[in-house]
């Protein structure tokens, strides 16, 4: 494999390692009691965000604008990791 191919492979592996770590942090930080009490769309959106980190799609699932959804993330103690 060329050095460019190895570098790309390393970047991809690093990306996935970080994604797994970010997901773990979101899961452990989340206030699950708060999440369980939310209406179905909000709960689904919070769970989707925890698993994917995709705030735009999560806010669409919730039917909320980004600003309002971020406020709910704060209430649920879910960190926004970029």
mmCIF file of the N, C-alpha and C atoms, coordinates in Angstrom:
data_MODEL
# 
_entry.id   MODEL 
# 
loop_
_atom_site.group_PDB 
_atom_site.id 
_atom_site.type_symbol 
_atom_site.label_atom_id 
_atom_site.label_alt_id 
_atom_site.label_comp_id 
_atom_site.label_asym_id 
_atom_site.label_entity_id 
_atom_site.label_seq_id 
_atom_site.pdbx_PDB_ins_code 
_atom_site.Cartn_x 
_atom_site.Cartn_y 
_atom_site.Cartn_z 
_atom_site.occupancy 
_atom_site.B_iso_or_equiv 
_atom_site.pdbx_formal_charge 
_atom_site.auth_seq_id 
_atom_site.auth_comp_id 
_atom_site.auth_asym_id 
_atom_site.auth_atom_id 
_atom_site.pdbx_PDB_model_num 
ATOM 1   N N  . UNK A 1 1  ? 0.860   -1.184 0.000  1.00 0.00 ? 1  UNK A N  1 
ATOM 2   C CA . UNK A 1 1  ? 0.000   0.000  0.000  1.00 0.00 ? 1  UNK A CA 1 
ATOM 3   C C  . UNK A 1 1  ? 0.898   1.237  0.000  1.00 0.00 ? 1  UNK A C  1 
ATOM 4   N N  . UNK A 1 2  ? 0.533   2.231  -0.753 1.00 0.00 ? 2  UNK A N  1 
ATOM 5   C CA . UNK A 1 2  ? 1.319   3.455  -0.822 1.00 0.00 ? 2  UNK A CA 1 
ATOM 6   C C  . UNK A 1 2  ? 1.214   4.227  0.485  1.00 0.00 ? 2  UNK A C  1 
ATOM 7   N N  . UNK A 1 3  ? 2.138   5.168  0.670  1.00 0.00 ? 3  UNK A N  1 
ATOM 8   C CA . UNK A 1 3  ? 2.091   5.973  1.902  1.00 0.00 ? 3  UNK A CA 1 
ATOM 9   C C  . UNK A 1 3  ? 0.821   6.816  1.954  1.00 0.00 ? 3  UNK A C  1 
ATOM 10  N N  . UNK A 1 4  ? 0.324   7.224  0.773  1.00 0.00 ? 4  UNK A N  1 
ATOM 11  C CA . UNK A 1 4  ? -0.930  7.987  0.737  1.00 0.00 ? 4  UNK A CA 1 
ATOM 12  C C  . UNK A 1 4  ? -2.096  7.098  1.176  1.00 0.00 ? 4  UNK A C  1 
ATOM 13  N N  . UNK A 1 5  ? -2.108  5.864  0.713  1.00 0.00 ? 5  UNK A N  1 
ATOM 14  C CA . UNK A 1 5  ? -3.157  4.925  1.109  1.00 0.00 ? 5  UNK A CA 1 
ATOM 15  C C  . UNK A 1 5  ? -3.109  4.633  2.596  1.00 0.00 ? 5  UNK A C  1 
ATOM 16  N N  . UNK A 1 6  ? -1.918  4.497  3.143  1.00 0.00 ? 6  UNK A N  1 
ATOM 17  C CA . UNK A 1 6  ? -1.758  4.258  4.578  1.00 0.00 ? 6  UNK A CA 1 
ATOM 18  C C  . UNK A 1 6  ? -2.221  5.466  5.378  1.00 0.00 ? 6  UNK A C  1 
ATOM 19  N N  . UNK A 1 7  ? -1.884  6.654  4.899  1.00 0.00 ? 7  UNK A N  1 
ATOM 20  C CA . UNK A 1 7  ? -2.305  7.879  5.592  1.00 0.00 ? 7  UNK A CA 1 
ATOM 21  C C  . UNK A 1 7  ? -3.826  7.989  5.601  1.00 0.00 ? 7  UNK A C  1 
ATOM 22  N N  . UNK A 1 8  ? -4.457  7.684  4.468  1.00 0.00 ? 8  UNK A N  1 
ATOM 23  C CA . UNK A 1 8  ? -5.922  7.731  4.401  1.00 0.00 ? 8  UNK A CA 1 
ATOM 24  C C  . UNK A 1 8  ? -6.539  6.713  5.341  1.00 0.00 ? 8  UNK A C  1 
ATOM 25  N N  . UNK A 1 9  ? -5.974  5.511  5.369  1.00 0.00 ? 9  UNK A N  1 
ATOM 26  C CA . UNK A 1 9  ? -6.479  4.464  6.256  1.00 0.00 ? 9  UNK A CA 1 
ATOM 27  C C  . UNK A 1 9  ? -6.355  4.909  7.713  1.00 0.00 ? 9  UNK A C  1 
ATOM 28  N N  . UNK A 1 10 ? -5.228  5.507  8.061  1.00 0.00 ? 10 UNK A N  1 
ATOM 29  C CA . UNK A 1 10 ? -5.022  6.000  9.428  1.00 0.00 ? 10 UNK A CA 1 
ATOM 30  C C  . UNK A 1 10 ? -6.030  7.081  9.786  1.00 0.00 ? 10 UNK A C  1 
ATOM 31  N N  . UNK A 1 11 ? -6.309  7.983  8.844  1.00 0.00 ? 11 UNK A N  1 
ATOM 32  C CA . UNK A 1 11 ? -7.297  9.037  9.085  1.00 0.00 ? 11 UNK A CA 1 
ATOM 33  C C  . UNK A 1 11 ? -8.680  8.453  9.330  1.00 0.00 ? 11 UNK A C  1 
ATOM 34  N N  . UNK A 1 12 ? -9.046  7.480  8.521  1.00 0.00 ? 12 UNK A N  1 
ATOM 35  C CA . UNK A 1 12 ? -10.365 6.849  8.666  1.00 0.00 ? 12 UNK A CA 1 
ATOM 36  C C  . UNK A 1 12 ? -10.463 6.116  9.995  1.00 0.00 ? 12 UNK A C  1 
ATOM 37  N N  . UNK A 1 13 ? -9.427  5.364  10.345 1.00 0.00 ? 13 UNK A N  1 
ATOM 38  C CA . UNK A 1 13 ? -9.431  4.643  11.621 1.00 0.00 ? 13 UNK A CA 1 
ATOM 39  C C  . UNK A 1 13 ? -9.515  5.613  12.794 1.00 0.00 ? 13 UNK A C  1 
ATOM 40  N N  . UNK A 1 14 ? -8.778  6.707  12.711 1.00 0.00 ? 14 UNK A N  1 
ATOM 41  C CA . UNK A 1 14 ? -8.814  7.715  13.774 1.00 0.00 ? 14 UNK A CA 1 
ATOM 42  C C  . UNK A 1 14 ? -10.197 8.345  13.882 1.00 0.00 ? 14 UNK A C  1 
ATOM 43  N N  . UNK A 1 15 ? -10.813 8.632  12.739 1.00 0.00 ? 15 UNK A N  1 
ATOM 44  C CA . UNK A 1 15 ? -12.161 9.199  12.727 1.00 0.00 ? 15 UNK A CA 1 
ATOM 45  C C  . UNK A 1 15 ? -13.120 8.282  13.474 1.00 0.00 ? 15 UNK A C  1 
ATOM 46  N N  . UNK A 1 16 ? -13.096 6.982  13.158 1.00 0.00 ? 16 UNK A N  1 
ATOM 47  C CA . UNK A 1 16 ? -14.034 6.049  13.793 1.00 0.00 ? 16 UNK A CA 1 
ATOM 48  C C  . UNK A 1 16 ? -13.737 5.852  15.273 1.00 0.00 ? 16 UNK A C  1 
ATOM 49  N N  . UNK A 1 17 ? -12.461 5.858  15.653 1.00 0.00 ? 17 UNK A N  1 
ATOM 50  C CA . UNK A 1 17 ? -12.115 5.780  17.086 1.00 0.00 ? 17 UNK A CA 1 
ATOM 51  C C  . UNK A 1 17 ? -12.700 6.969  17.836 1.00 0.00 ? 17 UNK A C  1 
ATOM 52  N N  . UNK A 1 18 ? -12.568 8.161  17.253 1.00 0.00 ? 18 UNK A N  1 
ATOM 53  C CA . UNK A 1 18 ? -13.126 9.361  17.886 1.00 0.00 ? 18 UNK A CA 1 
ATOM 54  C C  . UNK A 1 18 ? -14.646 9.287  17.961 1.00 0.00 ? 18 UNK A C  1 
ATOM 55  N N  . UNK A 1 19 ? -15.291 8.844  16.891 1.00 0.00 ? 19 UNK A N  1 
ATOM 56  C CA . UNK A 1 19 ? -16.756 8.728  16.896 1.00 0.00 ? 19 UNK A CA 1 
ATOM 57  C C  . UNK A 1 19 ? -17.234 7.796  18.004 1.00 0.00 ? 19 UNK A C  1 
ATOM 58  N N  . UNK A 1 20 ? -16.556 6.681  18.170 1.00 0.00 ? 20 UNK A N  1 
ATOM 59  C CA . UNK A 1 20 ? -16.918 5.725  19.225 1.00 0.00 ? 20 UNK A CA 1 
ATOM 60  C C  . UNK A 1 20 ? -16.737 6.366  20.595 1.00 0.00 ? 20 UNK A C  1 
ATOM 61  N N  . UNK A 1 21 ? -15.654 7.092  20.783 1.00 0.00 ? 21 UNK A N  1 
ATOM 62  C CA . UNK A 1 21 ? -15.404 7.768  22.066 1.00 0.00 ? 21 UNK A CA 1 
ATOM 63  C C  . UNK A 1 21 ? -16.441 8.861  22.326 1.00 0.00 ? 21 UNK A C  1 
ATOM 64  N N  . UNK A 1 22 ? -16.771 9.647  21.308 1.00 0.00 ? 22 UNK A N  1 
ATOM 65  C CA . UNK A 1 22 ? -17.770 10.708 21.470 1.00 0.00 ? 22 UNK A CA 1 
ATOM 66  C C  . UNK A 1 22 ? -19.130 10.119 21.833 1.00 0.00 ? 22 UNK A C  1 
ATOM 67  N N  . UNK A 1 23 ? -19.492 9.005  21.189 1.00 0.00 ? 23 UNK A N  1 
ATOM 68  C CA . UNK A 1 23 ? -20.763 8.336  21.493 1.00 0.00 ? 23 UNK A CA 1 
ATOM 69  C C  . UNK A 1 23 ? -20.780 7.875  22.954 1.00 0.00 ? 23 UNK A C  1 
ATOM 70  N N  . UNK A 1 24 ? -19.663 7.311  23.402 1.00 0.00 ? 24 UNK A N  1 
ATOM 71  C CA . UNK A 1 24 ? -19.562 6.861  24.797 1.00 0.00 ? 24 UNK A CA 1 
ATOM 72  C C  . UNK A 1 24 ? -19.753 8.034  25.758 1.00 0.00 ? 24 UNK A C  1 
ATOM 73  N N  . UNK A 1 25 ? -19.117 9.155  25.463 1.00 0.00 ? 25 UNK A N  1 
ATOM 74  C CA . UNK A 1 25 ? -19.231 10.346 26.317 1.00 0.00 ? 25 UNK A CA 1 
ATOM 75  C C  . UNK A 1 25 ? -20.669 10.838 26.347 1.00 0.00 ? 25 UNK A C  1 
ATOM 76  N N  . UNK A 1 26 ? -21.314 10.903 25.181 1.00 0.00 ? 26 UNK A N  1 
ATOM 77  C CA . UNK A 1 26 ? -22.713 11.352 25.139 1.00 0.00 ? 26 UNK A CA 1 
ATOM 78  C C  . UNK A 1 26 ? -23.612 10.418 25.939 1.00 0.00 ? 26 UNK A C  1 
ATOM 79  N N  . UNK A 1 27 ? -23.421 9.109  25.789 1.00 0.00 ? 27 UNK A N  1 
ATOM 80  C CA . UNK A 1 27 ? -24.241 8.131  26.527 1.00 0.00 ? 27 UNK A CA 1 
ATOM 81  C C  . UNK A 1 27 ? -24.062 8.269  28.036 1.00 0.00 ? 27 UNK A C  1 
ATOM 82  N N  . UNK A 1 28 ? -22.808 8.377  28.470 1.00 0.00 ? 28 UNK A N  1 
ATOM 83  C CA . UNK A 1 28 ? -22.527 8.429  29.905 1.00 0.00 ? 28 UNK A CA 1 
ATOM 84  C C  . UNK A 1 28 ? -22.949 9.747  30.539 1.00 0.00 ? 28 UNK A C  1 
ATOM 85  N N  . UNK A 1 29 ? -22.913 10.824 29.777 1.00 0.00 ? 29 UNK A N  1 
ATOM 86  C CA . UNK A 1 29 ? -23.256 12.143 30.313 1.00 0.00 ? 29 UNK A CA 1 
ATOM 87  C C  . UNK A 1 29 ? -24.756 12.395 30.358 1.00 0.00 ? 29 UNK A C  1 
ATOM 88  N N  . UNK A 1 30 ? -25.501 11.699 29.518 1.00 0.00 ? 30 UNK A N  1 
ATOM 89  C CA . UNK A 1 30 ? -26.935 11.962 29.353 1.00 0.00 ? 30 UNK A CA 1 
ATOM 90  C C  . UNK A 1 30 ? -27.723 11.715 30.637 1.00 0.00 ? 30 UNK A C  1 
ATOM 91  N N  . UNK A 1 31 ? -28.706 12.566 30.855 1.00 0.00 ? 31 UNK A N  1 
ATOM 92  C CA . UNK A 1 31 ? -29.658 12.401 31.961 1.00 0.00 ? 31 UNK A CA 1 
ATOM 93  C C  . UNK A 1 31 ? -30.804 11.545 31.422 1.00 0.00 ? 31 UNK A C  1 
ATOM 94  N N  . UNK A 1 32 ? -30.671 10.234 31.590 1.00 0.00 ? 32 UNK A N  1 
ATOM 95  C CA . UNK A 1 32 ? -31.635 9.300  31.004 1.00 0.00 ? 32 UNK A CA 1 
ATOM 96  C C  . UNK A 1 32 ? -33.016 9.439  31.613 1.00 0.00 ? 32 UNK A C  1 
ATOM 97  N N  . UNK A 1 33 ? -33.088 9.840  32.856 1.00 0.00 ? 33 UNK A N  1 
ATOM 98  C CA . UNK A 1 33 ? -34.390 10.061 33.490 1.00 0.00 ? 33 UNK A CA 1 
ATOM 99  C C  . UNK A 1 33 ? -35.131 11.190 32.768 1.00 0.00 ? 33 UNK A C  1 
ATOM 100 N N  . UNK A 1 34 ? -34.422 12.278 32.473 1.00 0.00 ? 34 UNK A N  1 
ATOM 101 C CA . UNK A 1 34 ? -35.001 13.397 31.730 1.00 0.00 ? 34 UNK A CA 1 
ATOM 102 C C  . UNK A 1 34 ? -35.439 12.941 30.338 1.00 0.00 ? 34 UNK A C  1 
ATOM 103 N N  . UNK A 1 35 ? -34.578 12.192 29.662 1.00 0.00 ? 35 UNK A N  1 
ATOM 104 C CA . UNK A 1 35 ? -34.863 11.739 28.298 1.00 0.00 ? 35 UNK A CA 1 
ATOM 105 C C  . UNK A 1 35 ? -36.116 10.874 28.267 1.00 0.00 ? 35 UNK A C  1 
ATOM 106 N N  . UNK A 1 36 ? -36.238 9.956  29.214 1.00 0.00 ? 36 UNK A N  1 
ATOM 107 C CA . UNK A 1 36 ? -37.389 9.037  29.252 1.00 0.00 ? 36 UNK A CA 1 
ATOM 108 C C  . UNK A 1 36 ? -38.713 9.771  29.448 1.00 0.00 ? 36 UNK A C  1 
ATOM 109 N N  . UNK A 1 37 ? -38.688 10.951 30.058 1.00 0.00 ? 37 UNK A N  1 
ATOM 110 C CA . UNK A 1 37 ? -39.909 11.713 30.335 1.00 0.00 ? 37 UNK A CA 1 
ATOM 111 C C  . UNK A 1 37 ? -40.365 12.577 29.160 1.00 0.00 ? 37 UNK A C  1 
ATOM 112 N N  . UNK A 1 38 ? -39.581 12.623 28.092 1.00 0.00 ? 38 UNK A N  1 
ATOM 113 C CA . UNK A 1 38 ? -39.888 13.501 26.964 1.00 0.00 ? 38 UNK A CA 1 
ATOM 114 C C  . UNK A 1 38 ? -40.943 12.884 26.044 1.00 0.00 ? 38 UNK A C  1 
ATOM 115 N N  . UNK A 1 39 ? -41.662 13.747 25.305 1.00 0.00 ? 39 UNK A N  1 
ATOM 116 C CA . UNK A 1 39 ? -42.599 13.241 24.296 1.00 0.00 ? 39 UNK A CA 1 
ATOM 117 C C  . UNK A 1 39 ? -41.844 12.366 23.285 1.00 0.00 ? 39 UNK A C  1 
ATOM 118 N N  . UNK A 1 40 ? -42.541 11.449 22.621 1.00 0.00 ? 40 UNK A N  1 
ATOM 119 C CA . UNK A 1 40 ? -41.875 10.485 21.734 1.00 0.00 ? 40 UNK A CA 1 
ATOM 120 C C  . UNK A 1 40 ? -40.917 11.082 20.697 1.00 0.00 ? 40 UNK A C  1 
ATOM 121 N N  . UNK A 1 41 ? -41.312 12.174 20.037 1.00 0.00 ? 41 UNK A N  1 
ATOM 122 C CA . UNK A 1 41 ? -40.428 12.763 19.012 1.00 0.00 ? 41 UNK A CA 1 
ATOM 123 C C  . UNK A 1 41 ? -39.157 13.333 19.622 1.00 0.00 ? 41 UNK A C  1 
ATOM 124 N N  . UNK A 1 42 ? -39.289 13.995 20.767 1.00 0.00 ? 42 UNK A N  1 
ATOM 125 C CA . UNK A 1 42 ? -38.115 14.579 21.430 1.00 0.00 ? 42 UNK A CA 1 
ATOM 126 C C  . UNK A 1 42 ? -37.204 13.458 21.923 1.00 0.00 ? 42 UNK A C  1 
ATOM 127 N N  . UNK A 1 43 ? -37.799 12.457 22.545 1.00 0.00 ? 43 UNK A N  1 
ATOM 128 C CA . UNK A 1 43 ? -37.023 11.317 23.044 1.00 0.00 ? 43 UNK A CA 1 
ATOM 129 C C  . UNK A 1 43 ? -36.268 10.641 21.899 1.00 0.00 ? 43 UNK A C  1 
ATOM 130 N N  . UNK A 1 44 ? -36.955 10.392 20.793 1.00 0.00 ? 44 UNK A N  1 
ATOM 131 C CA . UNK A 1 44 ? -36.312 9.758  19.634 1.00 0.00 ? 44 UNK A CA 1 
ATOM 132 C C  . UNK A 1 44 ? -35.168 10.619 19.103 1.00 0.00 ? 44 UNK A C  1 
ATOM 133 N N  . UNK A 1 45 ? -35.385 11.926 19.061 1.00 0.00 ? 45 UNK A N  1 
ATOM 134 C CA . UNK A 1 45 ? -34.354 12.840 18.564 1.00 0.00 ? 45 UNK A CA 1 
ATOM 135 C C  . UNK A 1 45 ? -33.142 12.853 19.488 1.00 0.00 ? 45 UNK A C  1 
ATOM 136 N N  . UNK A 1 46 ? -33.374 12.856 20.792 1.00 0.00 ? 46 UNK A N  1 
ATOM 137 C CA . UNK A 1 46 ? -32.263 12.828 21.746 1.00 0.00 ? 46 UNK A CA 1 
ATOM 138 C C  . UNK A 1 46 ? -31.473 11.527 21.620 1.00 0.00 ? 46 UNK A C  1 
ATOM 139 N N  . UNK A 1 47 ? -32.174 10.417 21.511 1.00 0.00 ? 47 UNK A N  1 
ATOM 140 C CA . UNK A 1 47 ? -31.498 9.126  21.362 1.00 0.00 ? 47 UNK A CA 1 
ATOM 141 C C  . UNK A 1 47 ? -30.719 9.066  20.049 1.00 0.00 ? 47 UNK A C  1 
ATOM 142 N N  . UNK A 1 48 ? -31.301 9.609  18.984 1.00 0.00 ? 48 UNK A N  1 
ATOM 143 C CA . UNK A 1 48 ? -30.609 9.646  17.694 1.00 0.00 ? 48 UNK A CA 1 
ATOM 144 C C  . UNK A 1 48 ? -29.340 10.494 17.810 1.00 0.00 ? 48 UNK A C  1 
ATOM 145 N N  . UNK A 1 49 ? -29.448 11.636 18.474 1.00 0.00 ? 49 UNK A N  1 
ATOM 146 C CA . UNK A 1 49 ? -28.274 12.494 18.635 1.00 0.00 ? 49 UNK A CA 1 
ATOM 147 C C  . UNK A 1 49 ? -27.181 11.789 19.438 1.00 0.00 ? 49 UNK A C  1 
ATOM 148 N N  . UNK A 1 50 ? -27.566 11.120 20.513 1.00 0.00 ? 50 UNK A N  1 
ATOM 149 C CA . UNK A 1 50 ? -26.583 10.405 21.333 1.00 0.00 ? 50 UNK A CA 1 
ATOM 150 C C  . UNK A 1 50 ? -25.822 9.392  20.484 1.00 0.00 ? 50 UNK A C  1 
ATOM 151 N N  . UNK A 1 51 ? -26.530 8.677  19.629 1.00 0.00 ? 51 UNK A N  1 
ATOM 152 C CA . UNK A 1 51 ? -25.900 7.631  18.820 1.00 0.00 ? 51 UNK A CA 1 
ATOM 153 C C  . UNK A 1 51 ? -25.098 8.171  17.646 1.00 0.00 ? 51 UNK A C  1 
ATOM 154 N N  . UNK A 1 52 ? -25.525 9.283  17.057 1.00 0.00 ? 52 UNK A N  1 
ATOM 155 C CA . UNK A 1 52 ? -24.891 9.752  15.819 1.00 0.00 ? 52 UNK A CA 1 
ATOM 156 C C  . UNK A 1 52 ? -24.116 11.057 15.954 1.00 0.00 ? 52 UNK A C  1 
ATOM 157 N N  . UNK A 1 53 ? -24.528 11.920 16.879 1.00 0.00 ? 53 UNK A N  1 
ATOM 158 C CA . UNK A 1 53 ? -23.924 13.242 16.972 1.00 0.00 ? 53 UNK A CA 1 
ATOM 159 C C  . UNK A 1 53 ? -24.416 14.196 15.895 1.00 0.00 ? 53 UNK A C  1 
ATOM 160 N N  . UNK A 1 54 ? -25.422 13.793 15.134 1.00 0.00 ? 54 UNK A N  1 
ATOM 161 C CA . UNK A 1 54 ? -25.951 14.598 14.022 1.00 0.00 ? 54 UNK A CA 1 
ATOM 162 C C  . UNK A 1 54 ? -27.051 15.525 14.552 1.00 0.00 ? 54 UNK A C  1 
ATOM 163 N N  . UNK A 1 55 ? -26.657 16.744 14.882 1.00 0.00 ? 55 UNK A N  1 
ATOM 164 C CA . UNK A 1 55 ? -27.586 17.680 15.522 1.00 0.00 ? 55 UNK A CA 1 
ATOM 165 C C  . UNK A 1 55 ? -28.657 18.178 14.551 1.00 0.00 ? 55 UNK A C  1 
ATOM 166 N N  . UNK A 1 56 ? -28.324 18.353 13.286 1.00 0.00 ? 56 UNK A N  1 
ATOM 167 C CA . UNK A 1 56 ? -29.313 18.859 12.323 1.00 0.00 ? 56 UNK A CA 1 
ATOM 168 C C  . UNK A 1 56 ? -30.440 17.855 12.096 1.00 0.00 ? 56 UNK A C  1 
ATOM 169 N N  . UNK A 1 57 ? -30.084 16.616 11.841 1.00 0.00 ? 57 UNK A N  1 
ATOM 170 C CA . UNK A 1 57 ? -31.115 15.595 11.642 1.00 0.00 ? 57 UNK A CA 1 
ATOM 171 C C  . UNK A 1 57 ? -31.910 15.392 12.925 1.00 0.00 ? 57 UNK A C  1 
ATOM 172 N N  . UNK A 1 58 ? -31.238 15.411 14.055 1.00 0.00 ? 58 UNK A N  1 
ATOM 173 C CA . UNK A 1 58 ? -31.925 15.241 15.340 1.00 0.00 ? 58 UNK A CA 1 
ATOM 174 C C  . UNK A 1 58 ? -32.948 16.341 15.568 1.00 0.00 ? 58 UNK A C  1 
ATOM 175 N N  . UNK A 1 59 ? -32.583 17.574 15.251 1.00 0.00 ? 59 UNK A N  1 
ATOM 176 C CA . UNK A 1 59 ? -33.527 18.678 15.439 1.00 0.00 ? 59 UNK A CA 1 
ATOM 177 C C  . UNK A 1 59 ? -34.725 18.536 14.499 1.00 0.00 ? 59 UNK A C  1 
ATOM 178 N N  . UNK A 1 60 ? -34.488 17.998 13.295 1.00 0.00 ? 60 UNK A N  1 
ATOM 179 C CA . UNK A 1 60 ? -35.598 17.758 12.361 1.00 0.00 ? 60 UNK A CA 1 
ATOM 180 C C  . UNK A 1 60 ? -36.514 16.657 12.877 1.00 0.00 ? 60 UNK A C  1 
ATOM 181 N N  . UNK A 1 61 ? -35.939 15.603 13.437 1.00 0.00 ? 61 UNK A N  1 
ATOM 182 C CA . UNK A 1 61 ? -36.743 14.524 14.026 1.00 0.00 ? 61 UNK A CA 1 
ATOM 183 C C  . UNK A 1 61 ? -37.631 15.092 15.128 1.00 0.00 ? 61 UNK A C  1 
ATOM 184 N N  . UNK A 1 62 ? -37.046 15.980 15.943 1.00 0.00 ? 62 UNK A N  1 
ATOM 185 C CA . UNK A 1 62 ? -37.788 16.587 17.049 1.00 0.00 ? 62 UNK A CA 1 
ATOM 186 C C  . UNK A 1 62 ? -38.816 17.599 16.561 1.00 0.00 ? 62 UNK A C  1 
ATOM 187 N N  . UNK A 1 63 ? -38.643 18.102 15.342 1.00 0.00 ? 63 UNK A N  1 
ATOM 188 C CA . UNK A 1 63 ? -39.536 19.137 14.827 1.00 0.00 ? 63 UNK A CA 1 
ATOM 189 C C  . UNK A 1 63 ? -39.243 20.493 15.440 1.00 0.00 ? 63 UNK A C  1 
ATOM 190 N N  . UNK A 1 64 ? -37.966 20.705 15.812 1.00 0.00 ? 64 UNK A N  1 
ATOM 191 C CA . UNK A 1 64 ? -37.555 21.948 16.474 1.00 0.00 ? 64 UNK A CA 1 
ATOM 192 C C  . UNK A 1 64 ? -36.415 22.599 15.706 1.00 0.00 ? 64 UNK A C  1 
ATOM 193 N N  . UNK A 1 65 ? -36.286 23.928 15.881 1.00 0.00 ? 65 UNK A N  1 
ATOM 194 C CA . UNK A 1 65 ? -35.122 24.572 15.281 1.00 0.00 ? 65 UNK A CA 1 
ATOM 195 C C  . UNK A 1 65 ? -33.884 24.229 16.120 1.00 0.00 ? 65 UNK A C  1 
ATOM 196 N N  . UNK A 1 66 ? -32.715 24.469 15.547 1.00 0.00 ? 66 UNK A N  1 
ATOM 197 C CA . UNK A 1 66 ? -31.464 24.088 16.209 1.00 0.00 ? 66 UNK A CA 1 
ATOM 198 C C  . UNK A 1 66 ? -31.296 24.725 17.584 1.00 0.00 ? 66 UNK A C  1 
ATOM 199 N N  . UNK A 1 67 ? -31.646 25.985 17.693 1.00 0.00 ? 67 UNK A N  1 
ATOM 200 C CA . UNK A 1 67 ? -31.477 26.702 18.962 1.00 0.00 ? 67 UNK A CA 1 
ATOM 201 C C  . UNK A 1 67 ? -32.297 26.044 20.073 1.00 0.00 ? 67 UNK A C  1 
ATOM 202 N N  . UNK A 1 68 ? -33.536 25.744 19.798 1.00 0.00 ? 68 UNK A N  1 
ATOM 203 C CA . UNK A 1 68 ? -34.411 25.113 20.792 1.00 0.00 ? 68 UNK A CA 1 
ATOM 204 C C  . UNK A 1 68 ? -33.914 23.703 21.105 1.00 0.00 ? 68 UNK A C  1 
ATOM 205 N N  . UNK A 1 69 ? -33.501 22.968 20.074 1.00 0.00 ? 69 UNK A N  1 
ATOM 206 C CA . UNK A 1 69 ? -33.014 21.607 20.304 1.00 0.00 ? 69 UNK A CA 1 
ATOM 207 C C  . UNK A 1 69 ? -31.739 21.610 21.139 1.00 0.00 ? 69 UNK A C  1 
ATOM 208 N N  . UNK A 1 70 ? -30.842 22.547 20.879 1.00 0.00 ? 70 UNK A N  1 
ATOM 209 C CA . UNK A 1 70 ? -29.615 22.632 21.695 1.00 0.00 ? 70 UNK A CA 1 
ATOM 210 C C  . UNK A 1 70 ? -29.954 22.899 23.154 1.00 0.00 ? 70 UNK A C  1 
ATOM 211 N N  . UNK A 1 71 ? -30.976 23.701 23.401 1.00 0.00 ? 71 UNK A N  1 
ATOM 212 C CA . UNK A 1 71 ? -31.401 23.961 24.774 1.00 0.00 ? 71 UNK A CA 1 
ATOM 213 C C  . UNK A 1 71 ? -31.873 22.666 25.445 1.00 0.00 ? 71 UNK A C  1 
ATOM 214 N N  . UNK A 1 72 ? -32.602 21.845 24.702 1.00 0.00 ? 72 UNK A N  1 
ATOM 215 C CA . UNK A 1 72 ? -33.052 20.559 25.247 1.00 0.00 ? 72 UNK A CA 1 
ATOM 216 C C  . UNK A 1 72 ? -31.851 19.645 25.492 1.00 0.00 ? 72 UNK A C  1 
ATOM 217 N N  . UNK A 1 73 ? -30.861 19.679 24.606 1.00 0.00 ? 73 UNK A N  1 
ATOM 218 C CA . UNK A 1 73 ? -29.639 18.901 24.841 1.00 0.00 ? 73 UNK A CA 1 
ATOM 219 C C  . UNK A 1 73 ? -28.982 19.312 26.157 1.00 0.00 ? 73 UNK A C  1 
ATOM 220 N N  . UNK A 1 74 ? -28.948 20.616 26.419 1.00 0.00 ? 74 UNK A N  1 
ATOM 221 C CA . UNK A 1 74 ? -28.373 21.106 27.687 1.00 0.00 ? 74 UNK A CA 1 
ATOM 222 C C  . UNK A 1 74 ? -29.164 20.574 28.876 1.00 0.00 ? 74 UNK A C  1 
ATOM 223 N N  . UNK A 1 75 ? -30.491 20.644 28.777 1.00 0.00 ? 75 UNK A N  1 
ATOM 224 C CA . UNK A 1 75 ? -31.337 20.150 29.865 1.00 0.00 ? 75 UNK A CA 1 
ATOM 225 C C  . UNK A 1 75 ? -31.123 18.654 30.090 1.00 0.00 ? 75 UNK A C  1 
ATOM 226 N N  . UNK A 1 76 ? -30.859 17.921 29.014 1.00 0.00 ? 76 UNK A N  1 
ATOM 227 C CA . UNK A 1 76 ? -30.637 16.477 29.100 1.00 0.00 ? 76 UNK A CA 1 
ATOM 228 C C  . UNK A 1 76 ? -29.185 16.140 29.456 1.00 0.00 ? 76 UNK A C  1 
ATOM 229 N N  . UNK A 1 77 ? -28.370 17.184 29.632 1.00 0.00 ? 77 UNK A N  1 
ATOM 230 C CA . UNK A 1 77 ? -26.952 17.037 29.980 1.00 0.00 ? 77 UNK A CA 1 
ATOM 231 C C  . UNK A 1 77 ? -26.159 16.250 28.933 1.00 0.00 ? 77 UNK A C  1 
ATOM 232 N N  . UNK A 1 78 ? -26.542 16.420 27.675 1.00 0.00 ? 78 UNK A N  1 
ATOM 233 C CA . UNK A 1 78 ? -25.839 15.749 26.580 1.00 0.00 ? 78 UNK A CA 1 
ATOM 234 C C  . UNK A 1 78 ? -24.867 16.750 25.965 1.00 0.00 ? 78 UNK A C  1 
ATOM 235 N N  . UNK A 1 79 ? -23.577 16.468 26.012 1.00 0.00 ? 79 UNK A N  1 
ATOM 236 C CA . UNK A 1 79 ? -22.612 17.417 25.459 1.00 0.00 ? 79 UNK A CA 1 
ATOM 237 C C  . UNK A 1 79 ? -22.643 17.447 23.933 1.00 0.00 ? 79 UNK A C  1 
ATOM 238 N N  . UNK A 1 80 ? -22.382 18.621 23.388 1.00 0.00 ? 80 UNK A N  1 
ATOM 239 C CA . UNK A 1 80 ? -22.223 18.776 21.941 1.00 0.00 ? 80 UNK A CA 1 
ATOM 240 C C  . UNK A 1 80 ? -20.728 18.707 21.675 1.00 0.00 ? 80 UNK A C  1 
ATOM 241 N N  . UNK A 1 81 ? -20.314 17.610 21.069 1.00 0.00 ? 81 UNK A N  1 
ATOM 242 C CA . UNK A 1 81 ? -18.891 17.364 20.819 1.00 0.00 ? 81 UNK A CA 1 
ATOM 243 C C  . UNK A 1 81 ? -18.651 17.466 19.327 1.00 0.00 ? 81 UNK A C  1 
ATOM 244 N N  . UNK A 1 82 ? -17.661 18.279 18.951 1.00 0.00 ? 82 UNK A N  1 
ATOM 245 C CA . UNK A 1 82 ? -17.351 18.411 17.526 1.00 0.00 ? 82 UNK A CA 1 
ATOM 246 C C  . UNK A 1 82 ? -15.927 18.017 17.250 1.00 0.00 ? 82 UNK A C  1 
# 
